[in-house]
């Protein structure tokens, strides 16, 4: 009887252990299932996130393409605008030159009319009432110089403003520069345009020639200046001769440095300040001015 009771207890204990193991196994299975479900959800979430990131990367790439296209469009638009601005600036510059030339011619005409009230002039200006020792070219001389009386006066006023305090040779050299520019392809064809050319002659201002903050008139011009201008436009070659001598002295044989005479001049002080001009190998100094045929090296 006792042995049966022991066996029954053993069976009961084994049963309890089995049930317990089954419960534990069931719990473990539930935990594993929950873990697997959680992992699958996380994987699903990660896949969605990855897809969203991929979409955003595509959007970002497309935006980069759009920005690049926009930059190219802006660059093209800017280039077109720059071209238009350059054309407009050139057009405005030409208009400015035309206005300055017209203004200069009108000023000369007005001054000539005022001067005619105190001077006796013929219609062709072949004669002029002058004081003793004064000089003014005849109509035949003006024709040989290929100048009108107004152009001759205009050049004289500029030479006065640029070189009134210089020697006769200094005045003659300045006049030669103006004459040489008339035959050079680098400069305008007419005297009024040459004088009004942008950034060339500092005394020029809106059709007037200014010296010491005053407008230069024909009354300021001396006989010496008229003689120097006349000699220059009759064919003097003082600047060409001096430049050729200087080229020979420094061992230069290229005639571009002297043939045709000087086209440029600056004050000696200003010449030293501008390195691109200072380094020109062939240049000559007359008084306070430095003359050269070549603009820069």
C-alpha positions, 0 to 999 in steps of 0.5 A: 500500500505504501509503495503504491502511494509513493508511486502515485506521488512520483507520478503526480510530481512528474505530472506537475513538472511536465505541466510546468515545463509545458507552461514554460515552453508555451511562455517561451514560444509566446516570447519568441513569437512576440520578439519575431513579430517586433523584429518584423515590424522594425524591419518593415519600418526600416524598409519604409524609412529606407524607401522614404530616404531614397525618395528624398535623395531622388528629390534632392538630386532633382533639385540639384539638377534644377539648380544647375540648370537655373545657374546655367540659365542665369549665366547665359542671361548674364552673358546676354545682358553684358553683351547688351550693356556693352552695346549700349555703352558703345552706343552711348559713348558714340552719342556722347562724342557726337554731342561733344563734337557738336557742342565744340563746333557750336562753341567755335561758331559762337566765339567766331561770331563774337570775334567778328565784332572786333575783327575784320574778316572776309567770308573765306577768312583770307585776311585778318586785322592784326596787331604789328608782328601778329601772325595768322595763316592765309587761306592758301596756307590753311588749305595746304594744312588741310584745316579750316580756320575754326579747326586751326583756332581749335588746335591753337587753343589746345596747344595753349592749354597743354604747352603755353609755358613750354618752349617753342619746340615744346609747343611744336611737338604738342601740335605735331601729336595732334597732326599725327593722330589725324593720319593714324588709324588708331584715332578719329579722322577729324580735328574736333573728334581727335580733341574730344576723344575720351581720356586723351586731352585733359584740358578738353571739357564738353566742347571747351578747352580749359586752362587754369579753370578758365575757358581758353579763347582765341584771344589767349592764343599767342603768335608763337603758338599759331606759328608752331601749329602752322609749322606742325601742320605744314609738315615739321618732323621734330618728334620723328627726328628726336625719336629716331635719334633716341632709337639709334642711341639705345640700339633699336632699329624697328621704325615703329618707334619713330616713323610718323612722329609722336602720337602720345605725350605726358608730363614727365612726372605723370610718365614716371607714375605709369609703369606700362608707359614708363617702360617704353624704350624709345621716348624723348623729353622736351621741356616738361613733356615726354613724347613717344610713338608707341603707347606701351611695351 
